[in-house]
Amino acid sequence: MLHLARKFLKPAEPAWPGIIGLVFMLLCAPASGSSDLPSLADNSRFSIERETRLGRSVYDRLLERGLIETHPLLDRYINDLGFRLLAGIDNRVRDYRFFIVRQDSINAFALPGGYIGVNRGLIMQARTQHQLASVLAHEIAHVRLTHGLDMMEKSSELSSKAILSMLAGLLLGGIDSEVGAAVLYGGVAGTQQAMVNFTRENEYEADRVGMDLLHRAHFDPDGMVEFFGIMSKLSGSSEIGNIEYLRTHPVNSNRIAEAENRARILGSGANQVDDFLLFKDYLLYSSRDYLPDMGSDFMRALALIKAADYRGADKRLSDLYRSDNENIWYSIAYAENLERLGRESEAELVYRRLLDIFPGDFVLSMRLLRLLKLGGRDQSALVIARQLENRFPEERQVYFELSEIYQSLQRPALRLMAQADFHRVTGNPRQAIRLYDQVVNSPDADLATASKARERRISLQPR
């Protein structure tokens, strides 16, 4: 996803100057409502809109810096897990976004507006979906209970500048710094030293609410207890060193005992069949240049791909695919490897079979669309892209693909329209308006396209 953002936005600049520029923007943001980032009054609660704008701003910067895992299959898994938990919340006011951070340190945190990040290193420590879900549930609870915002309101020493400095610290520290990791809900600056963790009561309350979310979503509440046990053991390990997650979410015997009692009251969840271990294998595959030939059959197949032994990988993956051709992890890995072997028609059949099972699936549709593009079948790819635009009108990837397809088909007005839509959904209204104007004035634009461009331009103008 990073590459498509860079194509439409400015060319990627070196990381440090860009981050320093962000820090300057954060610290100097004016108090007026016209700023791209909201002003933060010291003693007033954020509106949901302002909270979301701030969280989205930081999330977008992390995305631009390549700190967020963008593989659509991995991204969908973590969001599916999160939204299963959210299904148990009545009258939800935030649109949550769950994401994987490309860091091997053990940490999880939430940004304003319900942007919840989990480090790759923490995921690798979890052994079941229930344990990972317990981390997401705990972070959702902190957001829902507004612990971070309440602490800001109560602290007379916190200024808008201090809060924004902390968010800038997130980027300057690359998630792992002591200041950066404690972002808003995950443990907020609030003393003269600019660091205050949640109170013990906050943590216990988030545990209780989080465990209720696990139970309602039919996860096993014992997953939270088990994950506390993993963290407790790691805290005493000389091999692990300091664990950022434990700085902001300390685990002690009393907290574990209370969680055990709560889990006993709620009862064990259903032992659901889940692809968590396959998800972990694929996450490791996505983030490493080399994999040892060990572990599950799936991991061994992925290791062969990393070693460029595509024929060897084909043998293992074809066996896995035949054993379970409805498994999306096996199927996508198998089809991707078929593409590497130049067997595009076979890969297409795998994708189309999966789409018969999971009609309209975003990840599968994008894989098939790109395969068709590579084969020069732009008109067929366009059919899928337009279907995706209707189903997922806020997905930036769709407009990136549409722009490339329209360029290949030599339809300049529609290409400009797709680029404008890309900037609209990525929060760059000024560039979107400029491109919509070009569409309106283009001699190649038909009446319907020009009318749509005018409507979207009007919707972006300040009121």
N, C-alpha and C positions, 0 to 999 in steps of 0.2 A: 504493500500500500504506500510505503514511503516513496517509491520510485514514481508513482503516478502523481503524488502531491508535488514532487519536484518538477515534473514536466510542465504543469500548468502554472506553478508559482515561480518565484525568482529562482535562479540557479542556486544550488546548495552552497552556502558559504561555510568556511571553517567553523567548527562547533563553538569554540570559546568566544569569538567576537559576537556570534549570534546570541549566545546565552547571556553575555554581558549586556547586549542590547535589550534583551527581555527584562533583565534586572532593572535597567534604567527606566524602562517603560512602566514596570510594576511600581517602582518607588516614586515615580514622578506623575503617576496617573492623577488627573485633576478630579476634584470632588463633584464635578457636574455630571449629569446623567448622559452626556454625549460621549463620554469616553468608551472605548472598546471594552475596558474592564470596569467593573462597578467600583464606586467609592465605598469604603467600609467604615461606617460610623461606629465609634467606640462603644456606644451604649445602646444600640438599637439592633433588633433582630433582622437578619437578612430576609428579603423576600425570596421566594423560591426561584423567581426569574433571575435575580441578581446572583444568587448562590450558584445556579446552574451555569450562568455566563462565566463566572470565575473558574469553576471546575472545568468547563469546556476549554477555556483559554489555556490552562495548565496542561490538560490532556493533549491538546493539539500540539503544544510545544514538545511534549515528550514524544509524540508521534513523529514529528518532524526530525527529531534527533535520533530516531531509530531505536528508542528504548522500549517500544511496545511491540509485542509479537503480533504480526499481521497475517499469518497464515490463516485463511478463512476457516479451515476445519478445526484448528486449535481454538481460534477465537469463538467459534460457534459453541464448542463444548463448554468453555468456561461461562458463556452467557446462558446457555441452556440450564446449566447447574444453578446459576444465580436466579434465573427467572422462575425456576421451580420453587425456590424459596419465597420469592415475591408473591407467588400466587396465593399465599396464605395471609396477605395483608389486605385488609379492607380499606377503601378510600385512600389509596396510595396517591401521593401528590408529586412524587419525583419520578422521572424517567431514568432509571438506573442504567449504568454502563459498566460491565465487568471486563477487565483486560489483564493480560499476562505481561509482566515486566521482564525484559531480557536481562536479568541480573541473577547471579547464582547465590547471592546472599539470601538469608531466610527472613522474609518480611512480607507484610501485607498492610495496606493502608487505604484510606478513603479520602478523596478530594471533595470539595463542596459540590452539592447537587447530586450526589450518589454515584460518582465515578470511583469505582473500587478496583484497586490494583493488587495483584498477587504476584510476588516474585517467582521466577522459575525455580529458584532454590528451595522455596517453601513447598512448592508442588512436589518436587522430587522427594521431600521428606515424608509426605503423606502416603499412606499405604492403601487407602480405600477412598471411594467417592464420598463416603460419609464424613471422613476426616477433613477432606478439602471443603466440603459443603459447610462444615462447622465453622471454618475460618470465615467464609463468605457471610454466613448467618450472623456471626459476631460483629463483623464490620457493618452489615446492614442495620443491626440493632443500634450501634453507635450513631449512625446517620439518622435513623428514625427517632431516636431519643434526643437528638440534637445536643449531645454531650459537648461536642467541640464548640458549638455556637453559644451554649450556655456559659461555658468557661470564659469565652471572649467577653460576653456581656458583663460578667461579674468582676472581671479584672480591670480595675481603673488604670493599671499600668500599661495595658495593651493599647497601642495606637494603630491606626490604619497602616502607617508606614511599617510598624513592626510585623504586622500580620503579612503584609505583602513581601517584606524581606524574607520571611520564613518560606513563603511559596517559591520565591526566587532561589532560596537555599536548596530546595528540592532539585532544581535543575543544576545548580552549581555543584551539588554533591552527587549528582547522578544516582539518586535514590538511596545510596549507601551511607551518606554522611549523617552524623548524629542529629544535626538540625533538620536536614532535608527529609529524613525518613519520618519525622514526627509531624506530619502534615495535618493540620486542623483536627480531624476526628481521631487520628491515630496517636495523639499526644501533642499538645500545642504549646508554643512559647507563651509564657504568661508570667514570668518573674523577671527580675532584672537580668538574670542570666539567659533569658529568652527560652527557657525550657521548663515545661510543666507537664507531667504525665497525668493520665486520668486518675481519679481517686479510686480507692478500693471499691467504693459503692458503685461507681460508674462501671467498673469491670464486672462486678457480680450481676448488676442489672442487665448489662449487655449479654452476659452468659445466659441468664434466665430467658430473656426475650429471644435470643438466638436459638436456644434449645427448643423453645416453643415453635419457632419457624421450622426447625428441622423436623419436628414431630408432625406438624401440619402437612409438610411436603413429603411425608413418608420416607424421610431419611432416618437413620438410626441415631438417636440422641447420644448413644454411647460413643459415637464418632468424635464428639467434642472431648469427652473424657480421655479417649485414646490419644487424641492429638496433644492434649495437655501432657500426657505421659511421655510422648515423644519429645516434646519441648523440654520437659523437666530433665530427661536423660541427657539431651544435647547441651543443656546449660552447664553441665559438669564435665563436658568433654573437652580435653585440651586440643583435640584435632579441629574442632569447629571454631573456637575462638568466640568473640563477642557476637551475639545474635541480636540483630536490630529489633526483631519482633518482640523479644523478651524485655527490651528497654521500655517499650510503650505498652506491652501487654504482659506484665510479670505474672509468672505462674508459681503458686506456692501450695503447700499441702492443704490449707483451708479452702482455697479456691477449687482444688481438685475434688476434695470431699464434698463440697456443696454441689458441684457438677454431678458427681456420682449419685447423690441423693435425688437430684432433680431428674436424672435419667431413669432412676429406678421407679420414680412416680409415673413418669410418662410411658415407660415400657419400651422395649426394643422395637425398632422399625422393621419393615419388611426387608428381607434379604434379596434385594433387587439384582437382577442380572444387569451388569453395567460394563462399559468398555473403558473403565478408568485406566487399567494397566496398559491397554493399547494406546490410549491418549498420552500416557507418560512416555511410552516408547517413541511415539511420533514426535512429541515435544523434544525429546533428546535428539532424535534424528534431525529435526529442523534446526537445532541450535549448535550442532557439533560438526566439525570437518571430518572427524574420524570416529568410528564406533567399533568397539571390540566385538569379535564374533562370539558372543555369549548371550545368555539370557533366553527369552522366549523365542519361539520359531519366527515370530514377526520381527523381533529385534535383530535376529541373525540375518533375515532377508534384507532389512534396512541397512545393516552393516555392509552387506555385499554391494548395495547401491553406492554407498559412500566410497567403497573401494573400486568403483567403476566396473565391477563384475556384474554387468546387467544380465547376462545370460544365466549366471548362477542365481541371481536374485529372481529371475523369471521362473526358474524351476521351483524355488521355495514359495513364491507368491502365488503361482498358479495352483499349487497344492492347497494353500490356505483359501484361495478364492473358490476352488471346487468344494472345499469342506463347508463353506458358508458364504455363498455368493450374494447374500443380503447384508453382509457386514460392510459398513461404509469405509472403515479403516483399511481392511484387506483390499476392497475393491478399488479405492482411489490409489493406493500404493501400487497395486497391480497395473492399473491403467496408465499411471504416470510412467512406470517402467516400460510398458509397451511402447509409449511414445518415444522413450530414449532408444529403443530398439528399432525405431522407424516403422512400427506396426500400428499406424494411426487408425486404420479401419477397425482393427480389433479393439483398440482403446475406445473408439467411438461407440462400439456395441456395448462395452461395459458401462460407459456413462449413460447411454440411453436405457439400458436395462434398469439401472439404479433409479433413473428418473421415472420409470414406470412404477417403481415401488415407492419413491418419495417425490411425487409430482410437484413441480415448481420449486424444488429445493435450490436455494441460492448457490451454495458451494458447488453442487453438481452442474447446475446450469452454467456457472462461470467457467468451469473446467471444459465443458463441451463447447461453449462459445469460443474460448481461446484456441481450442483444437481446430475448430472450423476456420478461424481466422488464419492460423498458421498454414492451413491447407488451401488458402486462397478462396474459400467459400464464404465470401463476405455477405452475400445476400441471405444465406442460411443463418449466419451469425447474427445478422440484423434482426431477424425474426425473434431469436431468443433474447437479444438485448432489449427489444421493445417490450417483450413480456416481463422482463426483469424491471424495467422502468415503471411499468404499471403496478407491479407487486411491491417493489422496494424503492419508492420515489426519493428516499433520503440517502441512498447508498452511493457514495462518491465513485466507487469502482465502476458502477454501471455507466456513468456519464463519461468516464475516461475511455471505456471500451467503445461507447457510441461515437465519441469524437474520432477515434482511430478508424472505425468502420466507415463513417461518413467521408473521411479523408480519402480512404481507398476507393470509395464509390464516386468520388469527385462531386460531392454535394456540399459546397462551402457554407451555405446558410445554415444547414442543419448541423454541420460541424461546429460553427460558432455558437449555435444554440446549446449544444451539448457541453461545450466549454463554459458557457455562461451558467448553466445549471450546476456544473461541477463547483464553480466558485460560490454559487448560492448556497449549496449544502455544506460547503466547507467553511462558511462564515467569512467570506470575502465579498461583501455586498457591493463595494465600490467597483471592483473589477467585473463583477457580474452585470451591474448596470451598464458599464461601458460596452460590454459584449452584446447585451440585449439591444442597445442602441444600434450597434453594427448590424444585427439581424434585421431590425426594423427597416434600416436604410439599404439593405442588400437587395440588389435586383434579382437575386436567385431565390429569395424567400417567397413562398406562396402566402396567400392570405391567412390561412390557419396558423402557420408558423409565426408570421409577423404579429398576429393578434395575441398569440400566447406569449410572445416576447414582451409585448406592451403590458400585458396583465402582470407578468412576473416582475417587470421593472417597477411598476406602480407599487406592488406589494413590498418592495425593498426600500422604498423611499421613506425617510423619517417622517413621522406624523407629529 
